[in-house]
Amino acid sequence: MSVKDHIRGYSSLTHYRKGYLYYETNDTKFTYRVPVDDTGDATFNIVEKSMTMMRYIRKEIDAQNADPSDEE
């Protein structure tokens, strides 16, 4: 699935663990992380528009698609 598929609708906060807020898209059930140290003084609600969270969704997709053999 592409980023476009995941940014429709809303995302809901599922939990916090070890410096990350975990959100899940309501439509595709895609889970992604938001680093707390990256939030600054921003307010993160329990439900956010997925379009607003596109930056974090894209990062998570890229991390999941990364080829581990590329790492040295």
Buried (B, 14 or more C-beta within 10 A) or exposed (E): EEBEBBBEEBBBBEEEEEEBBBBBBBBBEBBBBBEEEBEEEEEEEEEBEBEBBBEBBBBBBEEEEEEEEEEE
